[in-house]
Amino acid sequence: MALFYSADVKVAAAKTGKTEAALLDQGTNNLLHAVKQKMLKKQGRVDYGKLRKDGYSDRFLAKLEEA
């Protein structure tokens, strides 16, 4: 039995990775979604007024609404 060496090597296409910013954005969205779901399960609603009063930024609250 003879073994033959072939120069034709098939390489799997490289998976295009996400940028660090894209990964952080996705992770943030996942975390916000989980926080929102936990609030909804515990309280039945998200009290944006209380969160605002507790010092959360309008930007955070807007992102939380989107989640």
C-alpha positions in Angstrom: 0.0 0.0 0.0 1.5 3.3 -1.1 0.8 6.7 0.4 0.7 9.6 -1.9 1.3 13.2 -1.0 -1.0 15.8 -2.6 -0.3 19.5 -2.7 -4.0 20.1 -3.0 -5.1 20.8 0.5 -8.7 21.9 1.1 -9.0 24.5 3.8 -12.3 25.4 5.4 -13.3 29.0 4.7 -12.4 31.3 7.6 -15.4 32.3 9.6 -15.8 36.1 9.6 -15.6 37.1 13.2 -17.6 39.9 14.8 -15.8 43.0 15.8 -15.3 43.6 19.5 -17.9 46.4 19.4 -20.5 44.1 17.8 -19.9 41.5 20.5 -20.2 44.0 23.3 -23.4 45.4 21.7 -24.9 41.9 21.4 -23.9 41.1 25.0 -25.4 44.3 26.3 -28.6 43.7 24.5 -28.8 40.1 25.8 -28.1 41.4 29.4 -30.8 44.1 29.1 -33.3 41.6 27.8 -32.6 39.3 30.7 -32.9 42.2 33.2 -36.2 43.3 31.7 -37.6 39.7 31.7 -36.6 39.3 35.3 -38.4 42.6 36.2 -41.5 41.6 34.3 -41.6 38.2 36.0 -41.0 39.6 39.5 -43.2 42.8 39.3 -45.4 42.2 36.3 -44.1 45.4 34.7 -41.0 47.6 34.4 -41.3 50.8 36.5 -39.4 53.3 34.4 -40.2 56.2 36.7 -38.7 54.4 39.7 -35.6 53.4 37.7 -35.2 57.1 36.6 -35.6 58.2 40.2 -33.0 55.6 41.2 -30.5 57.4 38.9 -30.6 55.3 35.7 -29.9 57.4 32.6 -32.5 58.1 29.9 -30.2 56.3 27.5 -30.2 53.2 29.6 -34.0 53.3 30.0 -34.4 53.8 26.2 -32.2 50.7 25.6 -34.2 48.8 28.2 -37.5 49.6 26.5 -36.0 48.4 23.2 -34.9 45.0 24.7 
